[in-house]
Amino acid sequence: MCGIVAYFGQKTAQPILIEGLKRLEYRGYDSAGICLVEADDSFNIFKTSGRISALEEQLPRPANTASIGIGHTRWATHGKPNTINAHPHVDYTGKICLVHNGIIENYTTLKKWLQKEGCTFQSETDTEVLANLIGYFYANQKTKDGKQAPPNCHRFEWAIQQALNEVHGTYGLAILCSDCPDMMIGVKKGSPLILGVGENEYIIASDAAAIVEHTTQAIYLSDGEMVTVGDNGFYTKTISNQQVQKELKEIEISLDQIELEGFEHYMQKEIAEQPKAIETCLGGRIDLKNGRVILGGLQNYFRELTRAKRFIVTACGTAWHAGIVGEFLLEQLARIPVEVEYASEFRYRNPILEEGTAVIAISQSGETADTLAAIELAKERGSLALGIVNVVGSTIARTTDAGVYLRVGPEIGVASTKAFTAQVAVLAMLAIELGRRRHLSCDVAQQLLNDLVLIPDKVASIMGQSEYIKQIAAANIDKPNWLFLGRGFNYPVALEGALKLKEISYIHAEGLPAAEMKHGPIALITDQMPAVFIATRCSQYEKILGNIQEVRARGGKTIVVATEGDEHIPAFADHLIYVPDVCEPLQPMVTVVPLQLLAYHAAVLKGYDVDKPRNLAKSVTVE
C-alpha cells in the first residue's frame, strides 16, 4: 500500500516527483524518497521517515536538473518506517534502483539464497531482496540453475524477467539501471500501475492522480506486463517476453477533482460532495417514465441475475458495510438470498459456490487485494463475478465479468464517505430492478425510484447542520468509548458510524444491532459512554425507542438521529440530530451523513489529520 511515481522526459524531474508523491500520499505516508539519475548516470538518492514535507526539506534548492527519476511514499509492511527501510532501494552492485508497491511473500527464502551468493543487505524490507535479485541476475547473466542469458536479449530487461520468475507475491515497480540511463521499466502484478504518455515525456504511477496534471493519455498495465520507456518511445511486453499492444485511454479524472477547492480537508470536501456524487451515480440510470433501472454494465447479464439462486457480496471495511445494506435491499426487494463475506476470509474457508450463485465485489479503489483474491476464486469455480467499483480501469473492474462504476470522482480522504453512499445507491438500483423483474409490483418499483432520485436533495439538507453536529462532537470527545446502535437497514449504518469514529479520531467505538446491546455490551453503559442511536421512523421504531430507554435507565447519554417532524423523540435524546423523512430501504444514504460529520468534527477538534489517519492507507493493495 504505497505510492509510486516515476518521470522520464526532458523536464526537471524533482518537482514533478514531489508533486506526484503529494498526490499519492493518501496511499502511504510513513516514509518517502526519490532517486534522480545524474548526468554521469549515477543515482542521487534522498529519503527519510515521515511525510513528503520532511523529504522536501532534504532536497536541493534550486532543484536538481536531472530529467529522470523515481519516487515513493510508503505504508510499511516489512521493516519499521525509518530512513533505512524507505524506498528507493539500490542493489548490492549499486547498478539497480527501484521502488515497489506490494509484498514479496517468499523474500526470506530468496534473501538467504542471495546472502549465500555474496549479496549484502542494508534494510529489513522485502523490496531490497527484489532489488538484489535483479542485480544478481544482471551482474551474472545466468539463471539460478546456471544457464547463460540468451545472446540477443536486453540484459536489463532479462534480469527483471528472471527475478520476477522467482518471486511469489504482488508488485508495482519502477526500475532504473545505471548502465541504461536511457531506459526506465515499470512492471505490474497485483498492484496498480499506469503509464501516462505525454509529449516526449512519460510518468509511471500507482494511480492517475499523479499523472493528470501532465497528460490525460495513459495505458493501464495488466498483471504480468512490463513497460519500457526510452528516448524513442515505449513498448510493452509480458514478463515471459511476449510483445503486447496496449491501447491509450483517456484518464477519467480532472485536476480540479483532486484539489481541495477551499475545503480544509479532503474528507470534509467529500462529505459535502455527496449530493452531487449520488446524483451523478444515479444519472442516466433511472427511467422514471417506465419505472426501470438501466445499468449499462449489467444489461447483458440481467436475465442470469434474475434467475440467480443466491448472491454472495464480498468486500472489506466500509464497502463491507455497504454490502450489508445491499443484503437487506436484495432480500427484501428482490427476494434473493444474500450472504455478505469479508473478502479477507472468503478464499481461506473453501466457500460453497454452487450453480446459480453470483458474486458481487465492492471496492472503491478497485484494487483491494483481499477483494480481488475473492473474485479470482469465484471465477475459478465458475460463478458470475460482478464488480461495484469507483476507479475506471482498476484491476477489479478488469477482472470481473461485468459491473457498475460509482462515478463519484476521486476519493482522496482515507476514511471513505461518498463512495459508501454511492455503493448503497448502486445496490438499491440493482435490488429495485431485480425486484421489478421477479415479483415487485410496478407501482412499488416506481415509488422507490421516485424516492431514490430525491435522495441527493435530502442529503444536501443535512449539510447545514454541520456546525451543530460539531457542538455535539465537542461535548463528547473526552469520552474514550462510544456505542453506535441501529436496527434493520440502519444496523450497518451503526457499524459504519463506529468505523468512521475509530478511523480518524482514535476513539474506541463499537457498532451493534440495537437489540444485541442487552446481550452483553449493556454492561459497559455508564454516563461516560455515549450511545449513538439511529432511531428514524421505520418498521422497528418502537423497538429502538425501548433500546434507548434501556441505556437511559442506566445513566447512559444518548445521541439520536431521528426523522424530521418526530415530536416524540426529544424526550429520549441528550443530543438530537434530525434527518429528512425517507422510505426505510433508502434511509442509510441519509442517516450515515450525520455520523460522518460527527466523526470528522471529533477528529478535527482533537487535532488529528483526518485525511491521513495513523497506520491507515486508502487503497489496501496488500494482504
VENZIDA-V534237 format. One record per residue. RES is the residue in three letters. SS is DSSP state (@ for helix, = for strand, . for the rest). D_FIRST is the distance of its C-alpha to the first C-alpha in Angstrom with 1 decimal. Layout:
# VENZIDA-V534237
RES/SS/D_FIRST ; RES/SS/D_FIRST
This chain:
# VENZIDA-V534237
MET/./0.0 ; CYS/./3.8 ; GLY/=/7.0 ; ILE/=/9.9 ; VAL/=/13.5 ; ALA/=/16.6 ; TYR/=/20.3 ; PHE/=/23.4 ; GLY/./26.6 ; GLN/./29.5 ; LYS/./28.2 ; THR/./27.1 ; ALA/@/23.4 ; GLN/@/22.6 ; PRO/@/22.8 ; ILE/@/21.0 ; LEU/@/18.0 ; ILE/@/18.1 ; GLU/@/18.6 ; GLY/@/15.8 ; LEU/@/13.3 ; LYS/@/14.9 ; ARG/@/14.3 ; LEU/@/10.6 ; GLU/@/10.5 ; TYR/@/9.6 ; ARG/@/5.9 ; GLY/./6.3 ; TYR/./9.9 ; ASP/./11.1 ; SER/=/12.2 ; ALA/=/12.8 ; GLY/=/15.2 ; ILE/=/17.1 ; CYS/=/19.6 ; LEU/=/22.8 ; VAL/=/25.3 ; GLU/./28.7 ; ALA/./32.1 ; ASP/./32.9 ; ASP/./29.8 ; SER/./28.3 ; PHE/=/24.8 ; ASN/=/24.6 ; ILE/=/21.4 ; PHE/=/20.5 ; LYS/=/17.7 ; THR/=/17.6 ; SER/=/15.9 ; GLY/./15.5 ; ARG/./15.0 ; ILE/@/15.8 ; SER/@/19.4 ; ALA/@/19.8 ; LEU/@/18.9 ; GLU/@/21.4 ; GLU/./24.1 ; GLN/./24.0 ; LEU/./24.4 ; PRO/./27.9 ; ARG/./30.0 ; PRO/./31.2 ; ALA/./28.1 ; ASN/./28.1 ; THR/./29.7 ; ALA/./27.5 ; SER/./26.6 ; ILE/=/23.8 ; GLY/=/20.5 ; ILE/=/16.8 ; GLY/=/14.3 ; HIS/=/10.8 ; THR/=/9.2 ; ARG/=/7.2 ; TRP/./5.6 ; ALA/./8.0 ; THR/./8.4 ; HIS/./11.6 ; GLY/./13.8 ; LYS/./14.5 ; PRO/./13.1 ; ASN/./16.2 ; THR/./17.5 ; ILE/./18.2 ; ASN/./14.7 ; ALA/./13.3 ; HIS/./12.9 ; PRO/./14.9 ; HIS/=/16.6 ; VAL/=/20.1 ; ASP/./21.9 ; TYR/./25.1 ; THR/./27.4 ; GLY/./25.8 ; LYS/./25.8 ; ILE/=/22.2 ; CYS/=/19.3 ; LEU/=/15.8 ; VAL/=/12.2 ; HIS/=/9.4 ; ASN/=/6.0 ; GLY/./6.5 ; ILE/./9.0 ; ILE/=/12.7 ; GLU/./14.6 ; ASN/./18.0 ; TYR/@/17.3 ; THR/@/20.0 ; THR/@/22.6 ; LEU/@/21.9 ; LYS/@/21.9 ; LYS/@/25.3 ; TRP/@/26.7 ; LEU/@/25.7 ; GLN/@/27.2 ; LYS/@/30.4 ; GLU/./30.4 ; GLY/./30.4 ; CYS/./26.9 ; THR/./25.9 ; PHE/./22.6 ; GLN/./21.8 ; SER/./18.4 ; GLU/./16.9 ; THR/./13.9 ; ASP/@/13.5 ; THR/@/12.9 ; GLU/@/16.4 ; VAL/@/17.8 ; LEU/@/16.8 ; ALA/@/18.3 ; ASN/@/21.4 ; LEU/@/21.7 ; ILE/@/21.9 ; GLY/@/24.2 ; TYR/@/26.3 ; PHE/@/27.0 ; TYR/@/27.6 ; ALA/@/30.0 ; ASN/@/31.9 ; GLN/./31.9 ; LYS/=/32.3 ; THR/./30.5 ; LYS/./30.0 ; ASP/./33.3 ; GLY/./35.1 ; LYS/./35.5 ; GLN/=/35.7 ; ALA/./33.5 ; PRO/./35.4 ; PRO/./37.6 ; ASN/./36.6 ; CYS/./32.8 ; HIS/./30.6 ; ARG/@/29.7 ; PHE/@/26.3 ; GLU/@/25.2 ; TRP/@/26.9 ; ALA/@/25.1 ; ILE/@/21.7 ; GLN/@/23.0 ; GLN/@/24.5 ; ALA/@/21.5 ; LEU/@/19.3 ; ASN/@/22.2 ; GLU/./21.9 ; VAL/./18.2 ; HIS/./16.9 ; GLY/=/13.3 ; THR/./10.7 ; TYR/=/10.1 ; GLY/=/10.1 ; LEU/=/12.5 ; ALA/=/14.9 ; ILE/=/17.8 ; LEU/=/21.1 ; CYS/=/24.3 ; SER/./27.0 ; ASP/./29.7 ; CYS/./28.4 ; PRO/./28.0 ; ASP/./28.7 ; MET/=/25.6 ; MET/=/21.9 ; ILE/=/20.0 ; GLY/=/16.8 ; VAL/=/15.8 ; LYS/=/13.8 ; LYS/=/13.4 ; GLY/=/11.2 ; SER/./8.5 ; PRO/./10.0 ; LEU/./12.3 ; ILE/=/15.4 ; LEU/=/18.5 ; GLY/=/20.4 ; VAL/=/24.1 ; GLY/./26.3 ; GLU/./29.8 ; ASN/./29.7 ; GLU/./26.1 ; TYR/=/22.7 ; ILE/=/19.1 ; ILE/=/16.2 ; ALA/=/13.0 ; SER/./9.8 ; ASP/./12.0 ; ALA/@/15.5 ; ALA/@/15.3 ; ALA/@/15.4 ; ILE/./18.3 ; VAL/./20.6 ; GLU/./22.5 ; HIS/./23.7 ; THR/./24.2 ; THR/./24.1 ; GLN/=/24.4 ; ALA/=/21.5 ; ILE/=/20.9 ; TYR/=/18.1 ; LEU/./17.5 ; SER/./17.8 ; ASP/./16.6 ; GLY/./18.7 ; GLU/=/19.5 ; MET/=/19.7 ; VAL/=/21.1 ; THR/=/23.3 ; VAL/=/24.4 ; GLY/=/27.5 ; ASP/./30.6 ; ASN/./32.0 ; GLY/=/29.1 ; PHE/=/26.4 ; TYR/=/26.6 ; THR/=/24.4 ; LYS/=/24.9 ; THR/=/23.4 ; ILE/./22.4 ; SER/./25.8 ; ASN/./27.4 ; GLN/./28.6 ; GLN/=/28.8 ; VAL/=/27.0 ; GLN/./28.0 ; LYS/./25.4 ; GLU/./26.5 ; LEU/./25.7 ; LYS/=/24.6 ; GLU/=/24.9 ; ILE/./21.7 ; GLU/./22.2 ; ILE/./21.2 ; SER/./23.3 ; LEU/@/22.8 ; ASP/@/24.6 ; GLN/@/22.2 ; ILE/@/19.4 ; GLU/./21.9 ; LEU/./22.9 ; GLU/./26.5 ; GLY/./28.2 ; PHE/./26.0 ; GLU/./24.9 ; HIS/./21.4 ; TYR/@/19.3 ; MET/@/19.6 ; GLN/@/23.3 ; LYS/@/23.5 ; GLU/@/21.7 ; ILE/@/24.0 ; ALA/@/26.9 ; GLU/./25.8 ; GLN/@/26.1 ; PRO/@/29.8 ; LYS/@/29.2 ; ALA/@/26.0 ; ILE/@/27.9 ; GLU/@/30.8 ; THR/@/28.8 ; CYS/@/27.3 ; LEU/@/30.8 ; GLY/./32.5 ; GLY/./34.5 ; ARG/./33.5 ; ILE/=/36.4 ; ASP/=/39.9 ; LEU/./42.0 ; LYS/./45.2 ; ASN/./44.8 ; GLY/./42.6 ; ARG/=/39.8 ; VAL/=/36.1 ; ILE/./34.9 ; LEU/./31.4 ; GLY/@/31.5 ; GLY/@/28.6 ; LEU/@/30.4 ; GLN/@/34.0 ; ASN/@/34.6 ; TYR/@/33.3 ; PHE/@/35.2 ; ARG/@/38.0 ; GLU/@/35.8 ; LEU/@/33.9 ; THR/@/37.3 ; ARG/./38.4 ; ALA/./35.3 ; LYS/./36.3 ; ARG/=/32.9 ; PHE/=/29.5 ; ILE/=/26.3 ; VAL/=/23.6 ; THR/=/20.1 ; ALA/=/17.2 ; CYS/./15.0 ; GLY/@/15.5 ; THR/@/17.4 ; ALA/@/17.7 ; TRP/@/19.3 ; HIS/@/21.8 ; ALA/@/22.6 ; GLY/@/23.2 ; ILE/@/25.8 ; VAL/@/27.5 ; GLY/@/27.6 ; GLU/@/29.2 ; PHE/@/31.9 ; LEU/@/32.4 ; LEU/@/32.7 ; GLU/@/34.9 ; GLN/@/37.2 ; LEU/@/37.6 ; ALA/@/37.2 ; ARG/./38.3 ; ILE/./35.7 ; PRO/=/34.3 ; VAL/=/30.5 ; GLU/=/28.1 ; VAL/=/24.7 ; GLU/=/22.3 ; TYR/=/19.0 ; ALA/@/17.0 ; SER/@/15.6 ; GLU/@/19.3 ; PHE/@/20.9 ; ARG/./20.7 ; TYR/./21.7 ; ARG/./25.0 ; ASN/./26.8 ; PRO/./27.1 ; ILE/./30.4 ; LEU/./30.0 ; GLU/./33.6 ; GLU/./35.2 ; GLY/./34.8 ; THR/=/31.4 ; ALA/=/28.9 ; VAL/=/25.2 ; ILE/=/23.4 ; ALA/=/19.6 ; ILE/=/18.3 ; SER/=/14.9 ; GLN/./14.6 ; SER/./11.8 ; GLY/./13.3 ; GLU/./10.1 ; THR/./9.6 ; ALA/@/9.8 ; ASP/@/12.5 ; THR/@/14.5 ; LEU/@/14.5 ; ALA/@/15.8 ; ALA/@/18.4 ; ILE/@/19.6 ; GLU/@/20.0 ; LEU/@/22.1 ; ALA/@/24.1 ; LYS/@/24.9 ; GLU/@/26.0 ; ARG/./28.4 ; GLY/./29.9 ; SER/./28.7 ; LEU/=/28.3 ; ALA/=/24.6 ; LEU/=/24.0 ; GLY/=/21.0 ; ILE/=/20.8 ; VAL/=/18.0 ; ASN/./17.8 ; VAL/./16.2 ; VAL/./18.9 ; GLY/./18.3 ; SER/./15.0 ; THR/@/14.7 ; ILE/@/16.1 ; ALA/@/18.8 ; ARG/@/19.8 ; THR/@/19.8 ; THR/./21.9 ; ASP/./25.6 ; ALA/=/25.9 ; GLY/=/24.5 ; VAL/=/24.5 ; TYR/=/22.4 ; LEU/./22.2 ; ARG/./23.2 ; VAL/./22.2 ; GLY/./20.6 ; PRO/./17.2 ; GLU/./15.8 ; ILE/./14.2 ; GLY/./14.8 ; VAL/./12.1 ; ALA/./15.1 ; SER/./16.2 ; THR/./19.9 ; LYS/@/21.3 ; ALA/@/19.2 ; PHE/@/20.8 ; THR/@/24.3 ; ALA/@/23.9 ; GLN/@/22.6 ; VAL/@/25.7 ; ALA/@/27.8 ; VAL/@/26.9 ; LEU/@/27.6 ; ALA/@/30.8 ; MET/@/31.9 ; LEU/@/31.2 ; ALA/@/33.2 ; ILE/@/36.0 ; GLU/@/36.5 ; LEU/@/36.4 ; GLY/@/38.7 ; ARG/@/41.1 ; ARG/@/41.2 ; ARG/@/41.9 ; HIS/./44.0 ; LEU/./43.2 ; SER/./46.2 ; CYS/@/46.0 ; ASP/@/47.0 ; VAL/@/44.2 ; ALA/@/41.6 ; GLN/@/43.1 ; GLN/@/43.0 ; LEU/@/39.4 ; LEU/@/38.5 ; ASN/@/40.7 ; ASP/@/38.9 ; LEU/@/35.5 ; VAL/@/36.2 ; LEU/./37.4 ; ILE/@/34.1 ; PRO/@/32.7 ; ASP/@/35.9 ; LYS/@/35.7 ; VAL/@/32.2 ; ALA/@/33.3 ; SER/@/36.2 ; ILE/@/33.9 ; MET/@/32.4 ; GLY/@/35.7 ; GLN/@/35.3 ; SER/@/32.3 ; GLU/@/34.4 ; TYR/@/36.2 ; ILE/@/33.1 ; LYS/@/32.1 ; GLN/@/35.4 ; ILE/@/34.6 ; ALA/@/31.3 ; ALA/@/33.2 ; ALA/@/35.7 ; ASN/@/33.3 ; ILE/./30.3 ; ASP/./32.2 ; LYS/./32.1 ; PRO/./29.4 ; ASN/=/29.3 ; TRP/=/29.6 ; LEU/=/30.3 ; PHE/=/29.5 ; LEU/=/32.0 ; GLY/=/32.9 ; ARG/./34.7 ; GLY/@/34.5 ; PHE/@/32.3 ; ASN/@/31.4 ; TYR/@/30.2 ; PRO/@/26.6 ; VAL/@/26.9 ; ALA/@/27.6 ; LEU/@/24.4 ; GLU/@/22.4 ; GLY/@/24.4 ; ALA/@/23.7 ; LEU/@/20.0 ; LYS/@/20.1 ; LEU/@/22.2 ; LYS/@/20.1 ; GLU/@/16.8 ; ILE/@/18.3 ; SER/@/21.7 ; TYR/./20.9 ; ILE/./24.2 ; HIS/=/24.5 ; ALA/=/25.3 ; GLU/=/26.2 ; GLY/=/26.8 ; LEU/=/29.7 ; PRO/=/32.3 ; ALA/@/35.2 ; ALA/@/37.7 ; GLU/@/35.6 ; MET/@/35.8 ; LYS/@/39.3 ; HIS/@/38.2 ; GLY/./36.7 ; PRO/@/34.6 ; ILE/@/37.8 ; ALA/@/38.6 ; LEU/@/36.0 ; ILE/./37.8 ; THR/./39.3 ; ASP/./39.8 ; GLN/./36.6 ; MET/=/34.3 ; PRO/=/34.0 ; ALA/=/34.1 ; VAL/=/32.6 ; PHE/=/34.5 ; ILE/=/34.1 ; ALA/./37.8 ; THR/./38.4 ; ARG/./41.4 ; CYS/./40.6 ; SER/./42.2 ; GLN/./41.3 ; TYR/@/42.3 ; GLU/@/45.1 ; LYS/@/43.1 ; ILE/@/40.3 ; LEU/@/43.1 ; GLY/@/44.3 ; ASN/@/40.9 ; ILE/@/40.9 ; GLN/@/44.3 ; GLU/@/43.2 ; VAL/@/40.8 ; ARG/@/43.4 ; ALA/./46.0 ; ARG/./44.0 ; GLY/./43.5 ; GLY/./40.0 ; LYS/./39.0 ; THR/=/37.8 ; ILE/=/35.8 ; VAL/=/36.8 ; VAL/=/35.5 ; ALA/=/38.6 ; THR/=/40.2 ; GLU/./42.2 ; GLY/./45.9 ; ASP/./45.5 ; GLU/./48.3 ; HIS/./48.2 ; ILE/@/44.7 ; PRO/@/45.3 ; ALA/@/47.2 ; PHE/@/44.1 ; ALA/./41.7 ; ASP/./41.3 ; HIS/=/38.9 ; LEU/=/39.1 ; ILE/=/36.8 ; TYR/=/38.4 ; VAL/=/36.7 ; PRO/./38.6 ; ASP/./40.2 ; VAL/./38.2 ; CYS/./39.0 ; GLU/@/37.4 ; PRO/@/35.0 ; LEU/@/33.4 ; GLN/./33.4 ; PRO/@/29.6 ; MET/@/28.8 ; VAL/@/31.2 ; THR/@/31.0 ; VAL/@/27.3 ; VAL/@/27.7 ; PRO/@/29.7 ; LEU/@/27.1 ; GLN/@/24.3 ; LEU/@/26.7 ; LEU/@/27.7 ; ALA/@/24.2 ; TYR/@/23.6 ; HIS/@/26.9 ; ALA/@/26.5 ; ALA/@/23.3 ; VAL/@/25.0 ; LEU/@/28.2 ; LYS/./26.5 ; GLY/./25.1 ; TYR/./21.3 ; ASP/./18.8 ; VAL/./18.2 ; ASP/./15.6 ; LYS/./13.3 ; PRO/./14.2 ; ARG/./13.7 ; ASN/./11.1 ; LEU/./9.3 ; ALA/./6.6 ; LYS/./8.0 ; SER/./6.4 ; VAL/./5.5 ; THR/./5.2 ; VAL/./6.2 ; GLU/./9.6
